[in-house]
Amino acid sequence: MISLDDPTRFRTLAGQAHQVAMNMLRPISRKYDLAEHEYPHELDMLAAMIDGLSESGANEGAGAAGVRRDAAGSDAGVTNGANLASVMSIAEMCWGDVGLLLSMPRQGLGNSAIASVADDEQAKRFAGVWAGMAITEPGTGSDSANIKTTAVLDGDEYVLNGEKIYVTSGDRADHIVVWATLDRSLGRAAIKSFVVAKGTPGMRVDRLEHKLGIKASDTATIIFEDCRVPRENLLGSAEVDPKQGFAGAMATFDNTRPLVAAMAVGCAKAALDLTRDLLEQAGVVVDYDRPALVQSAAAAKFLQMEADWEGARLLMLQAAWMADNRQPNSLEASMAKAKAGRVGSDITLSCVELCGSIGYTEGELLEKWSRDSKILDIFEGTQQIQQLIVARRVLGLTSAQLK
Ligand SMILES: Cc1cc2nc3c(=O)[nH]c(=O)nc-3n(C[C@H](O)[C@H](O)[C@H](O)COP(=O)(O)OP(=O)(O)OC[C@H]3O[C@@H](n4cnc5c(N)ncnc54)[C@H](O)[C@@H]3O)c2cc1C
């Protein structure tokens, strides 16, 4: 049975993440929003702290690197584990700044991919790397089964050829997890992920994107031309099993979508907290003991936003809790991402609206949060794609039956 309260066990961790967000991320939030593509060197110290916690065994989901689903670790046999800890601490960090969280060394979405799909030997070998994740290509975004980057086995190496776009941390990370097909004629079952170390001949960063939000995070185009990677860098099994289909590579999303939901939950909470303060300063007090319909329009709107936010937060906790309990959570991960992505955008933009010119101008961070939150409804699968996945799962239809 899921409890609706935050697990007591992780309240200290969440409290520490909140302190870090308030004291280390917020103060440099605007600086790196304005200095797009400049590396936030202040994060090095923070990343070293998280590394230290990991080495001491005290890090139970303090970063965004994700956790191994099949690890018989300290959380075996208990209901609240590292997935729950991760979403709670990420939400707190994103209360500070989403772009900076996405820029944290060794906490990339590629690290989550490694945590999800790598075997034990690979998990050990790639421990401590900073990995971006490269799925999207020109002409292939939502339809990730359609990727064209190829991986051809030649001796003991795979030879990669293709172009990847919009790779978060694509310039700064030291490794990239690349999705490529072993044989396009075999369809989605032939898509595998490969870990490619930066500096491997044949791999180059072509350009960086200018964006609406999360400007602290670098977003790169990477070209692979006859790029040779050791065959043991193929994550998981090299076998092409049409029965398993896309499941191997897609398992990554069951881990990463709750994390992205957590980012949206944290960013929206930041907007709600500041808006509540600003409304109070303007004489609007939200009264939880009276029905919304007898309160001012601004207070009623605030109550509705908080209810929406709570719904998103609960779905996020559920998806993570299921992962901790070894339960299949693809449906719940997509529900959490869909709800949190939409609610995050709606809330942050509504807060700008409620606060008027203060919301729209750079004196406060409200306008920034409305820009930052939009990406959380796009990457790791758009709003529409999450809804499609939920519909397929609920109706029991395959991707061929419901497109
Ligand atoms: C800042 C940023 C960072 C990113 N980081 C990464 C990263 O680290 N790694 C990576 O691999 N990718 C990354 N991406 C890419 C991102 O995941 C894709 O942009 C996203 O999956 C959508 O793909 P697309 O842009 O090609 O849009 P499209 O797939 O072309 O979709 C366009 C619109 O059509 C809708 N649509 C598409 N198919 C359907 C359907 N079947 N039914 C209903 N509606 C549909 C979509 O929801 C969307 O609204 C990033 C993108 C950005 C902007």
The ligand as a MOL file (V3000), in Angstrom:
LIG
                    3D

  0  0  0     0  0            999 V3000
M  V30 BEGIN CTAB
M  V30 COUNTS 53 58 0 0 0
M  V30 BEGIN ATOM
M  V30 1 C 16.5870 21.2450 -24.9030 0
M  V30 2 C 16.4220 19.8630 -25.4400 0
M  V30 3 C 17.1380 18.8310 -24.8720 0
M  V30 4 C 17.0190 17.5390 -25.3940 0
M  V30 5 N 17.7840 16.5290 -24.8650 0
M  V30 6 C 17.8080 15.3300 -25.4980 0
M  V30 7 C 18.7420 14.3320 -25.1190 0
M  V30 8 O 19.5250 14.4930 -24.1700 0
M  V30 9 N 18.7810 13.1900 -25.8420 0
M  V30 10 C 17.9480 12.9650 -26.9090 0
M  V30 11 O 18.0480 11.9120 -27.5200 0
M  V30 12 N 17.0170 13.8830 -27.2710 0
M  V30 13 C 16.9470 15.0610 -26.5980 0
M  V30 14 N 16.0470 16.0190 -26.9950 0
M  V30 15 C 15.1280 15.7260 -28.0830 0
M  V30 16 C 13.7050 15.4780 -27.6070 0
M  V30 17 O 13.6360 14.2610 -26.9020 0
M  V30 18 C 12.7760 15.5240 -28.8240 0
M  V30 19 O 12.7360 16.8690 -29.2440 0
M  V30 20 C 11.4000 15.0150 -28.5350 0
M  V30 21 O 11.4230 13.6200 -28.3510 0
M  V30 22 C 10.3960 15.3460 -29.6380 0
M  V30 23 O 10.9070 15.0120 -30.8760 0
M  V30 24 P 10.8530 16.0850 -32.0880 0
M  V30 25 O 11.3860 17.3560 -31.5770 0
M  V30 26 O 11.4930 15.4690 -33.2780 0
M  V30 27 O 9.3180 16.2950 -32.3690 0
M  V30 28 P 8.3700 15.3830 -33.2470 0
M  V30 29 O 8.5230 13.9550 -32.9010 0
M  V30 30 O 8.5390 15.7600 -34.6780 0
M  V30 31 O 6.9490 15.8560 -32.7350 0
M  V30 32 C 6.3900 17.1450 -33.1080 0
M  V30 33 C 4.9980 17.2250 -32.4730 0
M  V30 34 O 4.1670 16.1480 -32.9690 0
M  V30 35 C 3.6830 15.3630 -31.8630 0
M  V30 36 N 3.6070 13.9610 -32.2530 0
M  V30 37 C 4.5820 13.1950 -32.7840 0
M  V30 38 N 4.1320 11.9220 -32.9800 0
M  V30 39 C 2.8510 11.8880 -32.5550 0
M  V30 40 C 1.8520 10.8760 -32.4860 0
M  V30 41 N 2.0990 9.6210 -32.8980 0
M  V30 42 N 0.6290 11.1980 -31.9950 0
M  V30 43 C 0.3690 12.4820 -31.5750 0
M  V30 44 N 1.2910 13.4860 -31.6220 0
M  V30 45 C 2.5050 13.1990 -32.0910 0
M  V30 46 C 4.6600 15.5890 -30.7540 0
M  V30 47 O 4.0810 15.3360 -29.4840 0
M  V30 48 C 5.0370 17.0500 -30.9510 0
M  V30 49 O 4.0520 17.8750 -30.3640 0
M  V30 50 C 16.1210 17.2890 -26.4680 0
M  V30 51 C 15.3830 18.3510 -27.0180 0
M  V30 52 C 15.5410 19.6130 -26.5250 0
M  V30 53 C 14.7460 20.7260 -27.1610 0
M  V30 END ATOM
M  V30 BEGIN BOND
M  V30 1 1 1 2
M  V30 2 1 2 3
M  V30 3 2 2 52
M  V30 4 2 3 4
M  V30 5 1 4 5
M  V30 6 1 4 50
M  V30 7 2 5 6
M  V30 8 1 6 7
M  V30 9 1 6 13
M  V30 10 2 7 8
M  V30 11 1 7 9
M  V30 12 1 9 10
M  V30 13 2 10 11
M  V30 14 1 10 12
M  V30 15 2 12 13
M  V30 16 1 13 14
M  V30 17 1 14 15
M  V30 18 1 14 50
M  V30 19 1 15 16
M  V30 20 1 16 17
M  V30 21 1 16 18
M  V30 22 1 18 19
M  V30 23 1 18 20
M  V30 24 1 20 21
M  V30 25 1 20 22
M  V30 26 1 22 23
M  V30 27 1 23 24
M  V30 28 2 24 25
M  V30 29 1 24 26
M  V30 30 1 24 27
M  V30 31 1 27 28
M  V30 32 2 28 29
M  V30 33 1 28 30
M  V30 34 1 28 31
M  V30 35 1 31 32
M  V30 36 1 32 33
M  V30 37 1 33 34
M  V30 38 1 33 48
M  V30 39 1 34 35
M  V30 40 1 35 36
M  V30 41 1 35 46
M  V30 42 1 36 37
M  V30 43 1 36 45
M  V30 44 2 37 38
M  V30 45 1 38 39
M  V30 46 1 39 40
M  V30 47 2 39 45
M  V30 48 1 40 41
M  V30 49 2 40 42
M  V30 50 1 42 43
M  V30 51 2 43 44
M  V30 52 1 44 45
M  V30 53 1 46 47
M  V30 54 1 46 48
M  V30 55 1 48 49
M  V30 56 2 50 51
M  V30 57 1 51 52
M  V30 58 1 52 53
M  V30 END BOND
M  V30 END CTAB
M  END
